[in-house]
Amino acid sequence: MSTTTEDIRDVVKERYGQAALRVTSGGSSCCGASSTCGTDVDPITSNLYDEKQKQGLPEEAILASLGCGNPTALAQLKPGEVVLDLGSGGGIDVLLSAKRVGPTGKAFGLDMTDEMLALARENQKKSGIENVEFLKGEIERIPLPDNSIDVIISNCVINLSADKDKVLKEAFRVLKPGGRFAVSDVVTKGEMLPEIREKVLLWVGCIAGALEENDYRARLTAAGFVDVDLEPTRVYNVEDARAFLSGQGIDVDAIAPEVDGKFMSAFVRGTKPETASACCGPTCCN
């Protein structure tokens, strides 16, 4: 039986819903229900925010972080801008963005998981930050009008979508002309054998749909973005995966040459042109 888009969406909702419930019951989200939760420091989601950034944020917002980077620190947000976080989870990046854009700006968070939305709204209430709105919906169908957002951020979420092209087209649609796509995501460097990729993805359950870096660039360009760039922020080596993969009965040393350094967190950028149009000449538009 083939895996459908609905199957993938249901699995993601289940995992992230359970992650939110673990946080509200006093635990940690730990990368979306990995079997090693609570036993090891997760090499993907750990140490993404410094102490100054975390000041004033509820502990639950920090514990619920499932990201692979810190897009709010890299997106160069400006006062007065309107920001949208795709897959906002417990709300940490939305709350940080709201602080950066100030009272004249606004930060939206979009998530499809009821448990995460409830957690995020509670975290907003605790933080006292008012220029925030959390929306329920899917990143493939963003419930916002065309040309309404200055900056789109996301933190290790686009890789989870079964239809990444649709996500990128929707991001392009809601951005204002000149708007910025500025997300953290996990990508692969070069292609790997399918059986190797499958084994490694036992470890990186949060990033099962990670795109190859050149494929990511090409898809952004196809969606209409210009000034596309991909900057590695954290490269994972086989030692990061050793404890989890060994626990799955996998000979880590045997697969090391095929995986070492080939998964990485990256900051992915693109810009919607000031004049965004599919028209390529004087006669192609009516």
Number of C-alpha atoms within 10 A of each C-alpha: 3 5 8 10 11 10 12 14 15 12 12 19 19 15 17 25 21 18 27 29 17 18 22 18 9 11 16 22 28 26 26 23 18 18 15 15 15 12 10 10 13 18 17 24 19 15 13 16 16 9 8 7 14 14 9 13 19 16 15 24 24 20 20 28 28 25 26 28 27 26 27 26 15 15 20 13 23 15 15 15 20 26 28 30 28 27 27 29 33 32 32 31 27 30 29 20 31 28 20 20 20 19 15 11 20 25 27 24 28 25 24 21 23 16 20 27 24 17 21 27 17 16 22 24 12 15 14 11 17 15 20 23 17 21 17 16 17 17 23 19 12 20 14 16 10 14 16 16 24 23 26 25 27 28 27 26 25 25 18 20 20 18 13 19 17 15 20 21 18 19 29 27 21 22 26 22 19 18 25 27 24 26 27 28 28 32 27 24 15 12 12 14 9 9 9 13 16 13 16 23 16 17 22 23 15 27 24 17 19 23 22 17 22 13 13 20 20 12 16 24 16 13 18 18 25 17 13 17 16 20 13 16 15 17 19 16 17 20 14 16 20 17 15 22 20 13 12 14 8 14 12 20 12 8 14 17 12 16 21 15 15 18 25 22 25 25 25 26 23 23 23 26 18 10 9 14 11 9 10 8 7 7 7 8 9 5
